[in-house]
Amino acid sequence: MTDFRRLTGIFIAAIGLVLSTPYASAQQPDRGDEPGLIADDGFELEPEWQKQVVYFRTTEAPGTIIVSTAERHLYLVQPGGRAIRYGIGVGRDGFQWQGLVNITQKKEWPDWTPPPEMIQRQPYLPRFMAGGPGNPLGARAMYLGTTVYRIHGTNRPDTIGTKVSSGCFRLVNRDVADLYDRVPVGTKVIIRQKPEI
């Protein structure tokens, strides 16, 4: 009888552990935003996510940015059927969006004020963080229309090619600085969730 009680106790403890695991993992910080972490600028991206010139068919004018969330690539349209392709991190499931916007503002080493919706989901985040190497927005930010979303750098280069953000598009710092220098305020940005046929 004692063995049966001990086995029952172990079984109940194991069930409690299994049931508490989703709650515990839900309370863990979002690995996509780590305020204060300094980016490893020597981090080597997989070839798929490295900046490169590619053939790209589109009717959009050179200078247009096309974001493909499904592919996790951002294309800057160039003349002659080409584009500069950058690997990006995109919104996690439930945080992806599509639309047509323009770059309304550009900032170097931007400050970060997480929106209230993000604070509600991730209460451990700071309410404000000055720009700099430990800022999750990275080295540059390009603000998209009147939305809360941006194309920005990151202090987490290992998240490029993943679905981890709250809807913004992140590039490694060297790539976002390159893109920032190539596009003016007013640039047309097309965000697509599905690849075109």
Backbone as CSV, one residue per row, in Angstrom:
resi,resn,N_x,N_y,N_z,CA_x,CA_y,CA_z,C_x,C_y,C_z
1,MET,0.824,-1.192,0.000,0.000,0.000,0.000,0.864,1.250,0.000
2,THR,2.000,1.205,0.740,2.904,2.361,0.795,3.481,2.665,-0.582
3,ASP,3.842,1.619,-1.339,4.362,1.819,-2.692,3.318,2.457,-3.589
4,PHE,2.043,2.023,-3.411,0.972,2.599,-4.224,0.825,4.097,-3.921
5,ARG,0.872,4.492,-2.637,0.765,5.903,-2.257,1.933,6.704,-2.819
6,ARG,3.123,6.138,-2.735,4.300,6.835,-3.259,4.188,7.024,-4.772
7,LEU,3.778,5.967,-5.486,3.597,6.075,-6.931,2.501,7.088,-7.274
8,THR,1.424,7.113,-6.512,0.349,8.074,-6.735,0.876,9.494,-6.534
9,GLY,1.658,9.691,-5.481,2.244,11.016,-5.214,3.170,11.461,-6.331
10,ILE,3.988,10.557,-6.832,4.899,10.876,-7.942,4.091,11.209,-9.188
11,PHE,3.028,10.441,-9.439,2.180,10.667,-10.608,1.524,12.051,-10.532
12,ILE,0.989,12.396,-9.366,0.336,13.705,-9.190,1.356,14.828,-9.362
13,ALA,2.557,14.666,-8.829,3.610,15.681,-8.981,3.993,15.837,-10.453
14,ALA,4.089,14.715,-11.166,4.442,14.772,-12.593,3.356,15.491,-13.390
15,ILE,2.088,15.210,-13.078,0.976,15.896,-13.766,1.054,17.397,-13.477
16,GLY,1.302,17.752,-12.237,1.410,19.175,-11.881,2.547,19.852,-12.646
17,LEU,3.662,19.160,-12.780,4.798,19.715,-13.521,4.447,19.913,-14.992
18,VAL,3.799,18.932,-15.594,3.407,19.031,-17.000,2.423,20.171,-17.201
19,LEU,1.446,20.301,-16.322,0.443,21.357,-16.463,1.020,22.742,-16.216
20,SER,2.040,22.848,-15.380,2.604,24.169,-15.084,3.615,24.615,-16.133
21,THR,4.116,23.715,-16.966,5.138,24.069,-17.957,4.675,25.119,-18.950
22,PRO,3.485,25.017,-19.574,3.073,26.068,-20.515,2.973,27.426,-19.834
23,TYR,2.463,27.464,-18.594,2.354,28.728,-17.887,3.742,29.302,-17.619
24,ALA,4.656,28.443,-17.187,6.015,28.916,-16.895,6.686,29.438,-18.148
25,SER,6.534,28.720,-19.271,7.186,29.196,-20.487,6.518,30.452,-21.003
26,ALA,5.222,30.619,-20.732,4.535,31.833,-21.170,5.052,33.052,-20.406
27,GLN,5.587,32.844,-19.226,6.084,33.952,-18.408,7.534,34.316,-18.730
28,GLN,8.183,33.508,-19.544,9.574,33.780,-19.885,9.664,34.967,-20.830
29,PRO,10.732,35.768,-20.742,10.880,36.893,-21.659,10.897,36.446,-23.113
30,ASP,10.335,37.288,-23.971,10.357,37.068,-25.414,11.803,37.169,-25.863
31,ARG,12.343,36.114,-26.432,13.749,36.092,-26.830,14.045,37.052,-27.985
32,GLY,13.009,37.644,-28.581,13.229,38.558,-29.691,13.621,39.956,-29.269
33,ASP,13.338,40.346,-28.047,13.658,41.682,-27.559,14.471,41.547,-26.276
34,GLU,15.728,41.905,-26.354,16.578,41.830,-25.177,17.239,43.184,-24.949
35,PRO,16.503,44.112,-24.324,17.083,45.427,-24.048,18.390,45.292,-23.279
36,GLY,19.380,46.045,-23.721,20.681,46.044,-23.055,21.695,45.091,-23.661
37,LEU,21.238,44.105,-24.428,22.164,43.177,-25.070,22.917,43.907,-26.177
38,ILE,24.221,43.791,-26.203,25.025,44.419,-27.258,25.142,43.433,-28.415
39,ALA,24.806,43.915,-29.613,24.829,43.048,-30.799,26.233,42.532,-31.065
40,ASP,26.306,41.291,-31.502,27.554,40.706,-31.962,27.671,41.044,-33.445
41,ASP,28.351,42.154,-33.757,28.445,42.607,-35.144,29.294,41.680,-36.010
42,GLY,29.998,40.741,-35.399,30.762,39.761,-36.156,29.948,38.517,-36.490
43,PHE,28.683,38.500,-36.052,27.821,37.343,-36.299,27.683,37.121,-37.804
44,GLU,27.905,35.900,-38.247,27.852,35.571,-39.675,26.497,34.967,-40.011
45,LEU,25.745,35.659,-40.862,24.452,35.153,-41.293,24.623,33.969,-42.239
46,GLU,23.646,33.071,-42.238,23.609,32.008,-43.232,23.511,32.669,-44.610
47,PRO,24.036,32.038,-45.667,24.001,32.646,-47.011,22.616,33.120,-47.442
48,GLU,21.574,32.390,-47.076,20.205,32.754,-47.437,19.817,34.157,-46.947
49,TRP,20.384,34.588,-45.828,19.984,35.853,-45.202,20.981,36.979,-45.457
50,GLN,22.062,36.689,-46.162,23.061,37.726,-46.438,22.600,38.650,-47.559
51,LYS,22.964,39.917,-47.462,22.630,40.909,-48.492,23.256,40.482,-49.815
52,GLN,22.446,40.535,-50.896,22.959,40.189,-52.219,22.066,40.784,-53.299
53,VAL,22.626,40.966,-54.465,21.860,41.423,-55.623,21.294,40.180,-56.302
54,VAL,19.979,40.229,-56.582,19.296,39.087,-57.189,18.453,39.565,-58.368
55,TYR,18.119,38.639,-59.268,17.141,38.939,-60.311,15.786,39.041,-59.634
56,PHE,14.989,40.034,-60.048,13.707,40.263,-59.373,12.728,40.866,-60.357
57,ARG,11.667,40.110,-60.663,10.657,40.596,-61.607,9.585,41.375,-60.866
58,THR,9.364,42.605,-61.287,8.316,43.433,-60.703,7.993,44.572,-61.651
59,THR,6.816,45.108,-61.501,6.444,46.309,-62.248,6.660,47.561,-61.405
60,GLU,7.126,47.382,-60.168,7.369,48.523,-59.283,8.630,49.266,-59.718
61,ALA,8.629,50.565,-59.488,9.750,51.423,-59.886,10.982,51.150,-59.030
62,PRO,12.173,51.347,-59.614,13.392,51.261,-58.801,13.289,52.205,-57.595
63,GLY,13.805,51.722,-56.483,13.731,52.496,-55.241,12.603,52.059,-54.333
64,THR,11.681,51.243,-54.856,10.575,50.717,-54.045,11.096,49.594,-53.155
65,ILE,10.593,49.531,-51.939,10.906,48.427,-51.026,9.734,47.456,-51.045
66,ILE,10.048,46.184,-51.227,9.035,45.133,-51.153,9.466,44.163,-50.058
67,VAL,8.592,44.009,-49.061,8.852,43.093,-47.951,8.023,41.838,-48.179
68,SER,8.681,40.689,-48.191,7.987,39.409,-48.300,8.119,38.696,-46.956
69,THR,7.034,38.764,-46.164,7.112,38.140,-44.844,7.213,36.622,-44.949
70,ALA,6.570,36.033,-45.966,6.633,34.571,-46.127,8.058,34.109,-46.402
71,GLU,8.798,34.879,-47.215,10.181,34.514,-47.550,11.181,34.999,-46.509
72,ARG,10.756,35.977,-45.697,11.638,36.666,-44.732,12.792,37.362,-45.451
73,HIS,12.395,38.071,-46.527,13.329,38.892,-47.299,12.730,40.275,-47.531
74,LEU,13.591,41.266,-47.607,13.228,42.620,-48.010,13.983,42.902,-49.293
75,TYR,13.274,43.401,-50.301,13.870,43.694,-51.606,13.845,45.204,-51.845
76,LEU,14.970,45.759,-52.243,15.035,47.139,-52.704,15.177,47.053,-54.220
77,VAL,14.103,47.433,-54.935,14.064,47.297,-56.389,15.131,48.173,-57.036
78,GLN,15.868,47.582,-57.981,16.920,48.256,-58.734,16.553,48.258,-60.218
79,PRO,17.204,49.082,-61.023,16.944,49.037,-62.469,17.376,47.690,-63.069
80,GLY,16.834,47.378,-64.251,17.292,46.206,-64.996,16.820,44.876,-64.461
81,GLY,15.661,44.831,-63.793,15.133,43.547,-63.326,15.909,42.946,-62.168
82,ARG,16.498,43.780,-61.364,17.268,43.301,-60.205,16.768,43.966,-58.929
83,ALA,17.210,43.421,-57.813,16.904,44.009,-56.508,18.037,43.657,-55.556
84,ILE,18.222,44.505,-54.568,19.105,44.153,-53.454,18.213,43.435,-52.451
85,ARG,18.597,42.209,-52.106,17.806,41.397,-51.191,18.511,41.326,-49.834
86,TYR,17.747,41.606,-48.792,18.248,41.537,-47.426,17.457,40.484,-46.659
87,GLY,18.127,39.715,-45.819,17.429,38.812,-44.911,16.858,39.612,-43.760
88,ILE,15.652,39.261,-43.341,14.989,40.001,-42.264,14.365,39.048,-41.257
89,GLY,14.100,39.571,-40.076,13.243,38.933,-39.092,11.883,39.594,-39.213
90,VAL,10.814,38.809,-39.090,9.453,39.324,-39.282,8.606,39.037,-38.043
91,GLY,7.348,39.503,-38.105,6.428,39.287,-36.997,6.121,37.817,-36.786
92,ARG,6.051,37.436,-35.534,5.677,36.052,-35.233,4.210,35.835,-35.618
93,ASP,3.769,34.597,-35.607,2.391,34.276,-35.988,1.428,35.124,-35.175
94,GLY,0.462,35.707,-35.872,-0.506,36.588,-35.228,-0.088,38.051,-35.239
95,PHE,1.164,38.330,-35.638,1.666,39.701,-35.661,2.152,40.112,-37.046
96,GLN,1.805,39.324,-38.053,2.198,39.677,-39.414,1.087,40.505,-40.050
97,TRP,1.463,41.348,-40.960,0.499,42.235,-41.598,0.935,42.503,-43.023
98,GLN,0.066,43.125,-43.800,0.414,43.487,-45.164,-0.199,44.839,-45.469
99,GLY,0.343,45.500,-46.476,-0.200,46.795,-46.847,0.774,47.603,-47.676
100,LEU,0.370,48.831,-47.926,1.157,49.783,-48.695,1.348,51.020,-47.826
101,VAL,2.593,51.351,-47.545,2.919,52.509,-46.710,4.113,53.231,-47.328
102,ASN,4.480,54.338,-46.726,5.682,55.061,-47.118,6.554,55.231,-45.891
103,ILE,7.851,55.405,-46.118,8.742,55.759,-45.016,8.453,57.211,-44.669
104,THR,8.029,57.442,-43.437,7.657,58.790,-43.018,8.729,59.473,-42.177
105,GLN,9.695,58.703,-41.698,10.724,59.260,-40.825,11.903,58.292,-40.789
106,LYS,13.093,58.829,-40.624,14.298,58.006,-40.486,15.086,58.504,-39.281
107,LYS,15.653,57.565,-38.512,16.458,57.953,-37.346,17.677,57.044,-37.215
108,GLU,18.803,57.663,-36.874,20.012,56.919,-36.540,20.021,56.663,-35.044
109,TRP,20.371,55.468,-34.640,20.397,55.039,-33.244,19.149,55.560,-32.518
110,PRO,17.968,55.099,-32.968,16.709,55.622,-32.437,16.452,55.230,-30.987
111,ASP,15.742,56.114,-30.285,15.219,55.771,-28.964,14.093,54.764,-29.157
112,TRP,13.768,54.047,-28.107,12.707,53.037,-28.176,11.716,53.254,-27.053
113,THR,10.459,53.440,-27.421,9.354,53.503,-26.472,8.368,52.417,-26.888
114,PRO,8.423,51.256,-26.231,7.499,50.185,-26.630,6.052,50.646,-26.496
115,PRO,5.201,50.334,-27.487,3.794,50.734,-27.391,3.094,50.002,-26.246
116,PRO,1.996,50.588,-25.742,1.277,49.975,-24.606,0.896,48.513,-24.836
117,GLU,0.524,48.172,-26.078,0.143,46.783,-26.366,1.313,45.830,-26.141
118,MET,2.511,46.286,-26.469,3.703,45.457,-26.292,4.030,45.338,-24.795
119,ILE,3.887,46.429,-24.060,4.130,46.408,-22.606,3.160,45.443,-21.936
120,GLN,1.912,45.439,-22.394,0.924,44.539,-21.813,1.327,43.075,-22.009
121,ARG,1.857,42.750,-23.193,2.283,41.370,-23.475,3.605,41.027,-22.807
122,GLN,4.480,42.037,-22.681,5.820,41.814,-22.153,6.114,42.855,-21.060
123,PRO,5.500,42.701,-19.886,5.613,43.733,-18.843,7.028,43.977,-18.326
124,TYR,7.954,43.088,-18.612,9.340,43.264,-18.168,10.098,44.292,-19.003
125,LEU,9.549,44.713,-20.148,10.251,45.651,-21.025,10.342,47.032,-20.385
126,PRO,11.408,47.778,-20.685,11.497,49.146,-20.181,10.431,50.008,-20.859
127,ARG,10.036,51.075,-20.204,9.041,51.984,-20.790,9.689,52.934,-21.788
128,PHE,10.997,53.101,-21.691,11.762,53.942,-22.616,13.199,53.467,-22.577
129,MET,13.860,53.516,-23.738,15.280,53.176,-23.797,15.948,54.085,-24.813
130,ALA,16.983,54.777,-24.378,17.725,55.665,-25.276,18.419,54.844,-26.353
131,GLY,18.599,55.459,-27.516,19.282,54.793,-28.614,20.706,54.432,-28.249
132,GLY,21.215,53.391,-28.874,22.581,52.951,-28.626,22.725,51.481,-28.941
133,PRO,23.918,50.936,-28.772,24.195,49.545,-29.153,23.327,48.504,-28.446
134,GLY,22.837,48.774,-27.243,22.009,47.805,-26.527,20.523,47.951,-26.794
135,ASN,20.157,48.881,-27.675,18.749,49.135,-27.962,18.236,48.115,-28.980
136,PRO,17.077,47.489,-28.739,16.555,46.499,-29.688,16.266,47.040,-31.090
137,LEU,16.151,48.368,-31.260,15.928,48.923,-32.601,17.217,49.018,-33.404
138,GLY,18.346,48.792,-32.768,19.608,48.762,-33.492,20.068,50.121,-33.990
139,ALA,20.864,50.085,-35.062,21.581,51.265,-35.542,20.723,52.266,-36.306
140,ARG,19.649,51.819,-36.942,18.817,52.706,-37.756,17.367,52.241,-37.689
141,ALA,16.459,53.203,-37.923,15.037,52.865,-38.019,14.391,53.712,-39.095
142,MET,13.514,53.085,-39.853,12.705,53.762,-40.857,11.250,53.494,-40.489
143,TYR,10.529,54.569,-40.190,9.170,54.475,-39.680,8.185,54.329,-40.835
144,LEU,7.208,53.429,-40.671,6.313,53.049,-41.755,4.935,53.695,-41.589
145,GLY,4.688,54.718,-42.390,3.396,55.400,-42.383,3.030,55.909,-41.003
146,THR,1.751,55.743,-40.643,1.276,56.168,-39.321,1.181,54.975,-38.375
147,THR,1.765,53.837,-38.776,1.722,52.635,-37.940,2.762,52.733,-36.828
148,VAL,2.743,51.769,-35.932,3.776,51.672,-34.890,4.952,50.825,-35.375
149,TYR,4.906,50.399,-36.644,5.914,49.484,-37.168,7.064,50.222,-37.840
150,ARG,8.219,49.544,-37.860,9.434,50.110,-38.442,10.218,49.025,-39.150
151,ILE,11.063,49.478,-40.053,12.161,48.655,-40.547,13.335,49.119,-39.695
152,HIS,13.961,48.225,-38.967,15.011,48.671,-38.052,16.112,47.630,-37.908
153,GLY,17.167,48.034,-37.245,18.267,47.127,-36.940,17.890,46.228,-35.780
154,THR,18.868,45.532,-35.253,18.602,44.651,-34.123,19.873,44.419,-33.315
155,ASN,19.687,44.168,-32.037,20.810,43.726,-31.210,20.815,42.196,-31.107
156,ARG,19.963,41.540,-31.888,19.885,40.077,-31.928,20.028,39.584,-33.362
157,PRO,21.239,39.609,-33.943,21.408,39.171,-35.331,20.994,37.719,-35.566
158,ASP,20.977,36.914,-34.519,20.574,35.516,-34.656,19.080,35.352,-34.935
159,THR,18.294,36.442,-34.871,16.858,36.344,-35.150,16.524,36.624,-36.618
160,ILE,17.531,36.956,-37.435,17.275,37.180,-38.860,16.873,35.846,-39.493
161,GLY,15.803,35.891,-40.295,15.285,34.673,-40.908,14.243,33.973,-40.054
162,THR,13.868,34.595,-38.927,12.880,33.988,-38.040,11.637,34.858,-37.949
163,LYS,10.611,34.298,-37.322,9.372,35.016,-37.043,9.340,35.264,-35.536
164,VAL,9.797,36.455,-35.119,9.946,36.688,-33.689,9.480,38.063,-33.231
165,SER,9.287,39.009,-34.139,8.982,40.380,-33.715,7.494,40.574,-33.438
166,SER,7.155,41.782,-33.007,5.757,42.160,-32.781,5.181,42.862,-34.008
167,GLY,5.790,42.670,-35.172,5.268,43.229,-36.412,6.258,44.071,-37.191
168,CYS,7.370,44.454,-36.548,8.409,45.220,-37.250,9.260,44.270,-38.092
169,PHE,10.064,44.865,-38.954,10.986,44.113,-39.809,12.404,44.468,-39.402
170,ARG,13.179,43.474,-38.996,14.523,43.750,-38.474,15.594,43.198,-39.398
171,LEU,16.676,43.963,-39.516,17.854,43.578,-40.289,19.052,43.679,-39.368
172,VAL,20.148,42.994,-39.716,21.378,43.197,-38.953,21.790,44.657,-39.130
173,ASN,22.531,45.184,-38.180,22.869,46.610,-38.178,23.585,47.077,-39.444
174,ARG,24.517,46.269,-39.964,25.231,46.717,-41.175,24.285,46.803,-42.368
175,ASP,23.294,45.889,-42.440,22.341,45.915,-43.544,21.343,47.054,-43.403
176,VAL,20.859,47.308,-42.191,19.893,48.391,-42.032,20.564,49.740,-42.289
177,ALA,21.845,49.868,-41.946,22.576,51.113,-42.242,22.741,51.272,-43.758
178,ASP,22.990,50.179,-44.463,23.116,50.214,-45.919,21.790,50.629,-46.553
179,LEU,20.695,50.015,-46.142,19.373,50.352,-46.673,19.017,51.804,-46.348
180,TYR,19.276,52.218,-45.132,18.984,53.578,-44.664,19.649,54.617,-45.569
181,ASP,20.885,54.348,-45.959,21.616,55.282,-46.827,21.094,55.289,-48.260
182,ARG,20.371,54.258,-48.664,19.906,54.133,-50.048,18.504,54.702,-50.283
183,VAL,17.711,54.857,-49.219,16.315,55.256,-49.423,15.992,56.558,-48.695
184,PRO,15.211,57.442,-49.334,14.805,58.688,-48.692,13.458,58.540,-47.974
185,VAL,13.137,59.526,-47.150,11.787,59.633,-46.603,10.842,59.740,-47.795
186,GLY,9.702,59.086,-47.724,8.747,59.053,-48.825,8.807,57.784,-49.643
187,THR,9.839,56.963,-49.437,9.969,55.712,-50.197,8.734,54.836,-50.010
188,LYS,8.251,54.292,-51.126,7.102,53.379,-51.115,7.541,52.022,-50.580
189,VAL,6.744,51.474,-49.645,7.027,50.168,-49.046,5.786,49.294,-49.193
190,ILE,5.964,48.153,-49.834,4.875,47.194,-50.027,5.172,45.986,-49.148
191,ILE,4.240,45.661,-48.265,4.407,44.503,-47.388,3.466,43.419,-47.878
192,ARG,4.028,42.260,-48.220,3.260,41.121,-48.718,3.459,39.936,-47.785
193,GLN,2.350,39.229,-47.517,2.464,38.023,-46.710,2.683,36.785,-47.564
194,LYS,2.150,36.796,-48.767,2.274,35.624,-49.639,3.114,35.982,-50.851
195,PRO,3.938,35.062,-51.307,4.730,35.333,-52.515,3.817,35.473,-53.730
196,GLU,4.246,36.318,-54.689,3.484,36.468,-55.925,3.778,35.301,-56.851
197,ILE,2.805,34.952,-57.662,2.992,33.863,-58.645,3.407,34.464,-59.959
